[in-house]
Amino acid sequence: MAALSISCGESAAYSQLFILRFLDRTIDNIKHNAAQMCANIFCRESSITDPNAIASCSLLTSNDWFSNNKEHDDEGNPQVVFNVLDAMLKGSLERLKSMREGISSVKVGLAGCAVNVSCTGHVSVIRDLCLAGKLGAALWLRRKMVQKGSVPDVFTHNYLLNGLCKTGDLEQADWLIREMLEVGPSPNCATYNTFIKGHCLLNNVDKALYLFSTMTDSGVRPNRVTLNILVHALCKKGLLADARKLLGELLDGNGKADSDLITSTILMDGCVKNGDMVQALGYWEAMSKNNIPVDVIAYNVLIHGSCLSQDMKLAYHYSCDMLKKGLLPDVFTYNTLMSGLCKAGKFYEACYIHDVMLKMGVAPDHISYKMVIQGLCTQGDVFRASEQLHSMLKKSMVPDLHVWNLMIDGFARCGDPASAFIIRKQMFSCGVLPNVFTYNAMIHAHIKTGNIVDAYSLKTDMLFHGLSPDVVTYNLLIGAACNAGQIHVAVHLYYEMLRGGCEPDIITYTQLIRSYCMRNNMKVAEELFAKLLSSGLMVDHVPFQILIKKYCSMRECDVAFNLYQKWLTRKL
C-alpha cells in the first residue's frame, strides 16, 4: 500500500509538471502568433513596397513586440492590432481557467485516493502492532482513526482484543467491546470467543458463562469453538459434569455432544485429571464407533492417563498404536513416557526412551533433558548426566537453575568439589545466577572432603552476593565444626543464626547436644534439650537416644530411665 501511495504521488507530480510545460509552450505560441499577425498588419497599413523592409517585417519576433523597445513609433500602430490582441488574450485566459479547474479536480481525486490508501495502511499497521505486542501504540492509532471519522473493521478490532486478553488487560478489552457496540463495528462470534477465552485464562469462568449468555442478545450465535472454550474451562476446574450438562443443553440433547474430536479430547483430558480413566476410555471408544479420526493430541491424553495410573504397559500399547496408524509421536509423547518411567523409578528406561526420541528425529526440549539429568543424578550416575548437560549446551539450550543445582549437588555427593566448581563456573558463563541451594551444595562438597575453611568462605561469599544463609547452611557448618571438635565455632554459628532470624530445627539441636555429650558437658546438653522440647518442634527419638546412651555410660541409670519414660509419654 505504501508503494501505491508513492506511485499516486509521483503520478500527480508528473501530471502537474506536464501541465506547466504545456502552459509554457502555449503562451510562447500565443506570443509568436500575435507578433506575426501584428507585423503583417503593420506592413499592410504602412504600404511598404521595399522588399528589404518587407523582409525585416517578416523577421520580427515575439521578443521584439513584447520588449521595451522604443524605436517604433506608436502613432503608426492601427486600432485593429489592439483588437486582435484583446481577443487572443481573452481566449487564452478562458482556456487557462478551464485548465486550472481540471487540475483542481485531478487534485481532489488524488486526495481521495490518498485518504483510502492511508486508512488501509493504518489498519495494516494496527494489526502489525498487535502482533508485536505494542498495544498502546495500536490503540492510539485506532483512536486517531476514529477521531477522523474512519472506524477500523471488526477483524482489526479482534486483533486488538486478542492482544489485550493475552496480556490479561480485561478491563481495557471490556471497554473496547463497549466501544464496538456504541460506535461500531458490531462484534462477531470471534470477538466473543476471544473475550470468553481471556476470562477463562484468568480462571474467571463465571464471567465467561455470563458473556456466553449475552451473545444471543447481541445477535451473535455461538459456534463449536465457543463451546470447546467453555468445556475446557469447566474441565480445568474439575466440573466435568457441568461441562457435559452444558454440551447436552446447547446441542439439544441429541446424544452427539462428544461427536467432535476437540470436544472429545477435552472431555477425556478432564476425566484423566480427575483420575477417572474408565470414563476416558469410554470417550475413546465412542470416538472409534463414530469413525472420528484421532490425532496425536488425543493419543497423548490417553498415554498421560496411563502414566498417571502407573500402567506403563497400557502407555506403551497406545504409543505403538500411534505408529501403526501412521501418527508420529511428538516431544510431548516422549516426555510423558519419560515422566511416567521416572516416577516409577525406572530411570534407565527413561534414558532409553530419550535415545529413541533422538533416533526418531524428535528434538528434545528443556523438560526432556531435565528429567533425564534428574534421573541420572538420583541414580548417582553424575558423569552420564554431565554428558547430557554438555549436549544441551552444544544445542545452545541454556539449562535452568534447577538443572545446574542437580549437577552441582550430584558432584558434591560424590565428593568431587573440583567438578562441582567447574559446573558452577559454566553456570556463571551462561548468565545463570546461583541461589542458596547452589551454595549449600558447594558447602556440602567442601565439608565432605574435609575442607572446612573453604566451606566457611562460601558462607561469606553468599552474604557478599546478597543471599542469606538458611537453616540448611548453618546445619552443615555446625555439623562440620562439631565433627572437627570446634565446639566454640559451632556455638558461635548457633547464636549467629538466632541473631539473623533463622530458627534452629531439630538437626541443629541434635548436633549440639551430641557435641556437648561427647565433651561430658551435660549441663549445657540438658539446657539445649530443654530448649528443644519447648520449641514446639517435632522431636524424634535421636536426642533422647543420645542422652540415654550418655547417662548409661556414666552409670546414671535412673536419669536414663526417666528420659526413656518421657520419650514414651511424648510418643503416645
N, C-alpha and C positions, 0 to 999 in steps of 0.2 A: 504494500500500500504506500509505503514511503516512496518507492520508485515511481508509482503512478502519480503521486502529488508532485514529485520533482519534474516528471515529464510534462504535467499540466502547466507547471510554472514556466518551463522552458518554452512550451508552445505559445504561451501568452507573450512571453518576451520577444520571440521571433515574429509573432504577428504584429506587435507594436512596431518593431524595427522595420518590418516590410512596409507598414502603412506610412511611417515617417519618410522612408526613402521614396515611396510613391508620391507623397505630397510635394517633396522637394523637386522631383522631376516634373511634376505637373506645373508647379509655379515657374520653373525655368522655361517650360514650353510656352506658358502664357506670356511671359515677358518677351520671348523671342518672336512669337506670332504678332504680338501688339507692336513691336518695333518694326517688323516688316510691313505691316499694314500702314502704320503712320508714315513710314518712309515712302511708300508708293503714293499715298495721298499727297504728301508734301511735294513730291516730284511732279505729279499731275497738275496740282494747283499752281505751281510756280512756273509751268510751261518750260521746263528745262529741255533744251534741244541739244545741249552739248553732250556728246557721248561720254566724255570723261566725267561730267557731272552726274549723268545717269548711273555710271559705274560706281561713283563714290556714294550715291544714294543707296544703291543696292548693297553696298558693303557696310552700311551702318548696322551696328549690332545693338542688342538689348542693353549692353553696358553703356553705350553712347546715349541712348534715350533716357535711361533711368539714372544717369550720373548727374553731378552738379556742374556740368559743362555750361558755360555762359556765352559761348561763341555764337550759338544760333540765336536768331532774332525771334522773340516770342510773338511779335506782331505778325510775322509771316505765317504762323500756325493757324489753320482754319478751325471753326467750331465743330466740324464733323469729327475731327480727331478725338476731341474730348467725349463726344457722344459714344463713339466706338469703345473708348477705354472704359467709360462708365458701365456700358452693357457687359463687357467682358469681365470686369471686376465683380459686378453683381452676380453673374453666373458662377464665377469661381467661389464666391462666398457661400452661395447656396449649396454648391457641391461639398465644400468644406464642412458645412453644418450637418449635412446628411451623413458624411463620413464620420464625424465626431459622434453622432448618435449611434452609428453602427458600432464604433469602438466601445462606447459605453455599454451597449447590450452584450457585446462579447465579454467585457469585464464582469458583468453581472452573472453570466453563465459560468465563467471560470470560478467566480467566488462561490457559487452554489456547489459546484463540483468539489472545490477545496473543502467546503464545510462537510460534505458527505464523506470525503476521504479522511478528514480529521476525526469525525465521530467513529468511523470504523477503526482507525488507528488507536483511538483512546480505549475502545473496547478490547482490542488485542493487547494493549499494554496492561490493562487491569487484570486480564487473565494471566499474563506472564508474571505480574507482581504477586498474584495469589499463589501461583505455583512455587515462586521463590520464597514465600513466607513473609513478604513485605506487605502486610495487610493494612498498615496505617497509610502508606502511600496509595494503595489501591482504593481505600475508602475516600481519601481526599480527592482523588481524580474522579471518582463517581459523583461526589458532591458537587464538584465544579461542572460536570456534565449536566447534572440535574438543574443547577442554577441557570445554565444557558438554554434550558428547555429541551435537552436531549437525554432521555432516560435509557440506560442500557437494557438489553433484553434479559429474559429470565435465565438464560443459560449463563450469562455473565454474573448475575446475582447468585446463582448456585455455586459458582466458583468462590465468591466472597463468603458465602455461608459455610461452605465446606472448610475453608481456611480458618474461620472463626471457631467452628466446632472442634477442629483438630487441636487448636490451642486452648480449648476449654473456656473461651470467652462467650458463654451462652447468653449473657445479658446483651452484648452487642449484637449477637445473632438474632435474639428476640426483637430488638429494635429494628433490625434490617427487614425482618418479615413484616412487622407492622408498617414500615415504610412502603413495602411492596403492596400491601393491601390498600393503603391510602393513595399512593401516587402511581403505583404500577411498576413493573408488570405483575400480573396475578401469579401467585405461587402455583407450581405444578406438583406432581407426585414426587419427583426427585427432590424438590425443595423440602417437603415434609419428611421424606426419608432421611435426608441429611441431618435435619434438626432432631429428629427422633433418635438417630444413631448417636448424635452428640450427647444427648441426655443419658442414653444407655451406657456410654463410655464412662460417664461420671457416676454410674450406678444410681441414677435418678429415674427408676423405672416408672414410678407413679406419674411423673410429669410426662414421660414418653407415652404412656397409655392415655393421658388426657389429650395430648396433641393428636394421637390417633383417633380419638373420638370426635375431635373438631374438624377432621379432614372433610367429612361428608358435608358439614355445614358450609364449608368454603367451596363446595362443588368439585372437590377432588376425590377420586375413588382410589382406595388403597390397592396396591398390587402385591404380587408374591414377595417382592423384596421387603415391603413393609412388614409383612407377616414374619418373614425369616428374622428380621432385626429384633422384633418383639419376642419371638420364641427363644432366640438365643439369649436375650437379656434375662428372661424368666428362668431359663435353664441354668444360667450362671449363678442365680440366686437360690438355686435348689428348688424352684417352684415348677417342677416338671408337670404336675397335674394341672396347674393353671395354664401352662403352655398348651397342653393337649386340649383343654377346655376352650381356650381362645381359638385354636385352629378349627375345632369342631363347630363352634358358633359361626365363624366367618365363612366357612365352607359349607354351610347349611347341613352339617352332619351327614354328608353323603358317603362317609367312610373312606374318603380319599385325602384325608388331612396329611398323611405322610407319604403321598404318592410322588412327591418331589424329592430329587436327590439331595439338595441342600437341606431341605426341611428334615428329611430322614436322618441325615448326618448329624444335624444339630440335636435331634432328639436322642440319637444313640450316644452322643457325647455327654448329654445330660444324665443319661442312665449310668454311663460308666463312672462319672464323677460322683454319683450317688451310691456307687457300689452295687448297682443292680445290673449285673452282667447278663442275666437271663432275659430281661426286658430288652436290652440292647441287641442280643442275638435275635429276639423276636422281630425287631425292626429290620434287621439284616435279612431275615427270611422273607419278610413282606416285600422288601425291595426285589428279591430274586423272583418271587411269584409274579410281581407286576412287570417283570422284564425291564427294570430300570438299570441302565448301565452304571456301574460303580466306578469310582475313580480312586486315586492314591490316597486322598484325604479320608475317605470312608474306611479304607483298609487301615490307615494309621490309627483311627479311632478304635477299631477292634483290637489292634495289636497293643495299643496303650491299655485298654481294659484288661487284656490277658496278662500283661506285665503287672498291673496293679493287683490282680488276683493271684499273682505268683504262679501262673500257669504258663511257663515258658514253652512247653510243647505246643500249646494252642497258638502262642505268638509265632512260633516257627511255622506252624501249619498255614496261617494266613499270609505269612511272608512268602512261602513257596507258592501259594495260590495266586498271589500277585504276579509272580514271574510267569506262571502258566497262562495267565490271561494277557500277557504282554505288557503289563504295567511295571515299570522300573521303580524300585524303592528310592526314595529321596533321602536327604540328610535327616529329616525328622523320623523316618522309619528306622534308620540305623541308630540314631540317638536314643529312641525309645527302647530298642532292644538292648543297647549297652547299659542304659539306666536300670532296666529290669535285672540284668545279669549282675550289675554292681550291687544292687540292693540284696540280691540273693547270695552275695559273697563270692560269685564266680568271676573274679577279676580277669583271669587269663582268657576265659571265653569272651569277655568283653573286648579284650585286646585283639582276639581273633576276628571278631566282628568288625573292629576298626581296620584290620588289614584287608578284609573282604571289601569293605567300603572303598578303600583306595584302589583295589583291583577293578572294581566296577565303575571307576571313573567318577565317583561322587566325592567332591571336595569336603573334607571335614571342616567344621566350624569351631568356634571357641568352646562350645559346650562339649563337642566330641573330644577334643584334646583335654579339657578339664576333667572329664570323667575318667579317661584313661590314665592321666597322670595321678589323679587321686587314688585310683585303684592300685596302681603300681607302688605308690608311696605307702599305702596301707599294708601291702604285702611285703614291704621292706626292699623292694627292687628299685632303689633310687636311681641307679645308673641307667636302667632302661627308661625310667621316667625322664631322666635328663636328655636322652635321645629324642623323646617326643617333644620336649621343650625346645631343643635346637631345631627340630623340624618346623615348629611353629614360627620361630624367628626367621628361618630361611624363606618362609612364605610371607614375610612381612606382617605377621599376625602378632600383635603385642599382647601377651597374656595379662589377665587382670591380677590384682594384688593377691587374691586368694591362691592362685596357682604358684606365684613366687614364694609365698609363705609355706605352701606344701613342700616345695623343693628344699627350702632352707631348713624346715623342720625335719625333713627326711634325712638330710645330711647330718643335722645335729644329733638325731637319734643314732645314727651310725657312727658317731664320734669323729666326724670329718669336718672340723671347722674351716679348714682351708677351702674346701669345695663350697661350703656354705657362704664364705666371704666372696668367692667368685660369682656365685649366683646373685648375691646382693649387689655386687658391682655391675653386673649385667642389668639388674633391675633399675639401678640409678641411670645407666646409659640409655635405657628405654623411656626414661621420664616418669617412672612409677615411684612414688614416694613411699617409704616404709611406714608401718604403723606399730602399735605397741606389741602386737603378736610377733612381728618380724624381729624386734629387739629381744623379746623373750626367747625366741628360738635361737638367736645368736648367743644369748647369755647361757642358755642350756648347753649349747655346743662347747663353749669355753669351760663350763663347770664340769662337763663330762670328761674333758681332757685334763682337768686339774688346774686350768689357767684362771685362777680366781681374780687376779689383778685386772686382766682384760675384761672380765665379766663386770667388775665394778666400774671400769671406764665406760662401758657401754651404757650403764645407767646414767652417767654424766652426759654422754652423748645424746641420750633421749631427751634430757632436760634442755640441752642446747638447741634441739630441733623442735622444741615446743610440745613434746609429748610427756605426759605424766605417767610415771610407773604405776602399775596396778598391783593388786594383791598377789598375782602370779609372779611378777617381777621380784617383789620383796620375799616371797616364799622361796624362790630359787636362791636368792642371795643369802637369806638367813640360813637355809639348809646347808649351803656351801660353807658358811662361816662356822656353823656348829660342827660340821664334819671335820673341819680343819682345826678345831679346838679354839677358835677365835670367838669365845662367848661374848666378850665385850663388843665386838663388831656386830654380832647378832642382836644384842640388846640395843645398840645404837640404831640399827636399822628398824627395830621394832618401834622405838619411840619416834623415829623419823616418819614412819608410815602413819602413826597416830596424829602427829602434827600436820601431816599433809591431807588428813581427812580420809585416809584409806583404812577401812575397818579390817582388822585381822580375822582370819577364818580358823577353822579347826586345825588345818595343817600348820598354821603359824604357831598356835599354842602347843600343838603336839611336838613340834621340833624343839621349841624352847624348853618344854618340860623334860623331854628326853635328855637335852644337853645338860640341864641342871642336875638331873638324877645321876648322870654319868660322873658329875663332879661332887656328888654327895651333898649338894646344897638343897636339902629337902624343904627348907623353909620357903625359898623362892619358888620352888616347884609347886608347893601346896598353894601359894598365893596365885600363881598363874592358873592352877587347876580351878581354884575358886572363881577367878575371873571368867574362865571358860564356861563354867556351869551357870553363871549369872548373865552371860552374854546373850542367851536366847538361841544360840546355835544348836544345830542337831549334833549331839555328841555320840560318837560311836564307841566301840569297845577299846580302841587303841590307847587313849590316855589312861583309862582305868588299868589296862594290862601293863603299861609301863610302870605305873606307881605300885601296883600289887607285886609285880616281879621285883621291884627295888626293895620294898619293905620285907618281902620274904627273904631276900638275900641279906638283909640287915637283921633277920630273926625277929622282926616285929610282926608276928602273925596276927595279933588282934587288930592292928591297924589295917593290915591287908584284908582280913575278913570283913571288917566294916566297909571298906571300899567295894568289896565284892557284893555285899548286901545292898549298898547304894546303887550299884550298877544294875542289879536285878530289879530293884524298885523302879528305876528310870526306864528300864527296858519294858516292864509290864505297863 
